[in-house]
Amino acid sequence: MEEVKLKFYTIERCGYFKHGEEGCQLGDISDILDDLQDWISGLTLQQTQTTNILTAATEKLPVYCVGVKKSINDHYLLVTWNKVESNNGSMPSINKDAPINTVTTNLESTPLPTGNIPGYATYFWFIPEDNMLATIKLNHIENGHIGMNCYLKGFLTRFSKYSITVENEDDIQSSTLVGYGTEENYDENLHPYFTSKLRRLAGKTDFIRAKRNDITKLTRKTTISQTVTNNITLYEKLMYEIGLTQPQALNDTVELKYEIKTQPNAQELEDIITSWEEDHEQVWDDIGFTIKGLPNPLWLSSEVPSKNVELNLTRTNDEFVDFDVLLQELDNKINIFRGVYNGEE
């Protein structure tokens, strides 16, 4: 038995849409995941990359697809592999017992086998009939939600069965995307989307909005990670501010907490709430509002439906469990989870 934590998200858009029109013109979540399952069959891990294909500019490191499973209840398990930063083919580390004054000279680099992609696995459970998905936290602080959204949009953009391309006459090795649909009937005005938003239970955010004039302080908890280039830069700046002229490498996640005495205006408050809902990924990440007359801050995460549950899993190694067993275990508890994300538990 292993304890896992599920956090629930509403699927807002999945498929192909026209600008200015709300309804999906082509595709749905089941159709897209079936297509992804077919597409990865026979590919190598490297070939399953869907983002950062045509340009080297990206803030996030690549995400790859390890597997897609479908249950008899037509629910899906998507497993991704999230690349982490390495240093010229090696993973830097420092002994946990190294005295602080010797840290900078105790750095060791473990060579990676040639061609290996360092990273970690993340798991996602899709419930199409409820338009819901859940991140499944097994080993890591990061749940991979943002990377998964980018991955599926990347798949819809260029690799799905609906992506219609034509070969370039001047360069037979490249092709141009002309639209979405079928070879016989495609539409150049369709645009791919996959977006999912943290599920919220109504109540506390409305109270925070009503008490905006009584807010005296904001508390931000965030996680700095090696998987985001901007985070590494921020981490190095913080280390220099502390006084470390040669800061140690960011080999793991670092939890950061800071407080600001302020009272946001109405638009700023909406922007804070919206930004957190869209970018929230880490378990630690949160925003608290100190309000006059209340002894403790009100945290945005308190309205997020999540569930810790024990599942009988078959573990393959430190990163992977048996996908079929995990999917079956989740399906067996579907009524419990529905109660959670519908606010009935």
PENOR-V520166 format. One record per run of one state. SS is the DSSP state (~ for helix, > for strand, _ for the rest). FROM is the first residue (numbers start at 0). LEN is the number of residues. Records with the same first field share a line. If there is no record, write none. Layout:
SS: FROM-LEN ; FROM-LEN
This chain:
_: 0-1 ; 18-7 ; 26-2 ; 40-5 ; 48-11 ; 60-2 ; 70-5 ; 83-3 ; 87-2 ; 94-5 ; 105-1 ; 111-7 ; 130-1 ; 137-7 ; 158-4 ; 168-2 ; 181-4 ; 187-2 ; 198-1 ; 200-3 ; 210-1 ; 224-3 ; 242-11 ; 260-5 ; 279-6 ; 291-6 ; 304-1 ; 311-3 ; 315-5 ; 321-1 ; 332-1 ; 341-4
>: 1-17 ; 25-1 ; 59-1 ; 62-8 ; 75-8 ; 86-1 ; 89-5 ; 106-5 ; 118-9 ; 131-6 ; 162-6 ; 170-11 ; 185-2 ; 189-9 ; 199-1 ; 214-10 ; 227-1 ; 253-7 ; 285-6 ; 297-2 ; 303-1 ; 305-6 ; 314-1 ; 320-1
~: 28-12 ; 45-3 ; 99-6 ; 127-3 ; 144-14 ; 203-7 ; 211-3 ; 228-14 ; 265-14 ; 299-4 ; 322-10 ; 333-8
